[in-house]
Amino acid sequence: MRLTVFGATGAIGQEVVRQALAAGHEVTAVVRDPARLPDGLGGAALHAVVPLGDGAAVREAVAGRDAVLSGLGARGRKAGDVAERLTGQVLEAMEAEGVRRLVVVSAAPVGPEPADDPLLDRAVRRVIGAVLKEVYADLTRMEAALAASATDWTSVRPPKLTNGPLTGTYRTVVGGTPRSGRSIARADVAHAMLALVDDPAAVKQGVGVAY
């Protein structure tokens, strides 16, 4: 497939690019600062690196692509409108170019709580939700923009992220959240994103992912 990856210098974005290239896909990486793209993520299949923020360049980056994947989001507790604003640029470019498939990273607290989640897990989720209130509010607005768009979007909602190795073994719940899903490696989030590109059941859905 021909893929475009936004936020390609982030921890999840790098994994998406790396795994996509390893799987034989053609990748265009869209980043804030091209100099931050790590060595080793190049090669003949990595066609171009263009700056996010240049509307014409972003449109060119998504034109004719089979799917767009995004790891855009805040890098700290003070989110502002990072995810909402930058994803809005992506949506605008995709709609202008008639590109439909979009898979983005969100977060588990944006999705529904499992009805049978243990009390401890619920309590921990509320504490984390209070600490990262701005981040989750930004992601909630981002998901609202997705829902209002013409794209065939999927929002991948992981819990606590780790730097563990790729396992390929994790749980997914379309439209929900895995019970007692406390963590997942960024590499496996990227793996899930790529796997969900071709999953029709995930279109216009949030998908909880966790170990």
N, C-alpha and C positions, 0 to 999 in steps of 0.2 A: 504494500500500500504506500501511497504518498501521504506522509503525515507532516503536520506543522506542530511544533511544541513551543508553548509560551512558558516563560519562567524557567528556561533551560539551564540557568546557572544555579537554581535552587537545588536543595538536596533531593527532592522528589523529581524535579525536572531533569536533573542530570541522569537519574536512573531511568526515566522514561526514554531519554535519548539513547543511552547506552544499550538498553534492552531492545529498543526498536531497531537500532542498527544491527545488533547481533542476530535479530530475527529476519534480517534481510529487507527491512523497509527503507524507503527513501525519506530522509528527515530534513526539514527546515527548522532551525532553531531561532526563536525570536527572544531576545534578551535586552535588558536595560543597558548593559555594558558588554559588548562582544569580547573585550579583553579578559573577562572573567570566565569564559567558557574553558573548562579544563583541557589540558593537553590529553590526547588520546581519544577525544570524542570526535575527531575529524574523519577523514577518509572520503572516498568517492561518493558515498551515499549521503553525506552531510552537505547538502547543496549550497546553503546560504545561511548567513547570520545577519539579521537586520535588526535595527534598534526599535524597541517598543516606544510608542509615542509619535512615530511618523506614520500618519494615517494612510498615506499612499503606499508606503512600504509594507505596512501591516496587511493591507488589502492584497498586495502582490504576493505576500507570503502565504496567504490562505487560498488564493485563487487556484482552482483546479485540484484542490486536495481532496483526498478521500475522507479524512478526518482531522480534527484539531484537538489537541490535548493541552491542558493548562494546569500548571502548578503555581499560578499566581496567587499571592496572598501576603499578609503581613508577616514580618520577621520578628516582631516583638509584641508586647502587650498593647501598645498604642497603635491600633490598626487604622484609625481614621476611616477613609473610604477606599483603601487600597484595592481590595478584592472587587468591590462593587464597581469602582471607576475603571480599573484596567480590564476587567471582564466585559464591561460595557463597550470598550473599544474593540475587543475581539468580536463581540456579537454584531456590532455595527459593520465591521469588515466582512464577516461571514455572510450576513444578510445581503450586503451590497454585491457580493460575488456569487451568491446562490449556493454556498457551501453549508451543508446541514448538520453533519455529525460532530458533536462536541462533547468531550469528557473533561470534567474539571475536578479539582480537589476541594472539598469543603471540610467538615468536621462532624464527628458523631453527635455532639450536643445540639446541632442544628436539626437533626432528625428526631423521630419519636423515641421515647424510652421504651424498652421492652417491658411488656406488662408483668412479666414474671422475674424481673431483675431483683437480685437480693438487695435488702435494705442498705447494706454497706456500700454497694456499687452506686445506688441512688444518691447516698449522702456524699460520696466522693465526687460524683458528677456535679452536684450542686456547688460544692466548694470550688471546683475547677471552673465552673461556669461563672462564678462571681469574680474570680481572679482574672479571667480572660473575657470578661463581659463585652468589651469593645470589639474584640476579634470576632466573637460569635455574632454580634449584631451586624458587623460588616458582612460576614458570610451569609447571614439570613437575608440581607438586602440583595446580595449577589444572587442567591437562589431565586429570589422573587423576580429579578431581571431575567434569569434563565427561563422561568415559567412563562413570562410574558413575551418571550422571543419566538421566532419562527424556526429555531433550530431544533434538531433532534438531540437534546442534551441528556447527559447523565452526570449526576453529582455524586462523587465518591466520598463517603463520610467515615474517615478513620478516627479511632480514639487516640490515646497517647502514642506519639511517634518515637521510634527508636532507630538506631543506626545498625541494627542487626543485619545479618546476611539474607540474601534472597532464599526463601524456602519454597515458594509456590504452594504452600499449604496454609490456608486460612479460610475463615468463614465469610460468606457474603449473604446479605439479606436484602432483596429488592424491596424498597418501600419501607424498610425497617432498620433495626439495629441488632446485631448479634448479642445474645444474652451474656452478661458478664464479660463483654469484650473490652478488655482493659488496655491493650497495646497492640501494635503491629509495626514491623520495620518499614521504613520508607521504601526500601527495595521491593517489598511485597505490595505496597500501595501502587507503585508504578506498574508492577506485574498485573494487578487487578485492573488498572485503568486500560492497559493495552488489551487485556482479555475481554473487557466489556465493550470495546469498540464495535465488535461484531455480534453483540447480544441484543436481539430485538426486545427482549423482556425488560431491558434496562433503559429503554428510550423514554425520555421525559419522566425519569424516576431518580430518587435518591437511593443510593446503595450503601448500606452499612458494611464495613469490612473490619475484621479483627481476628486475632488468634482465638 
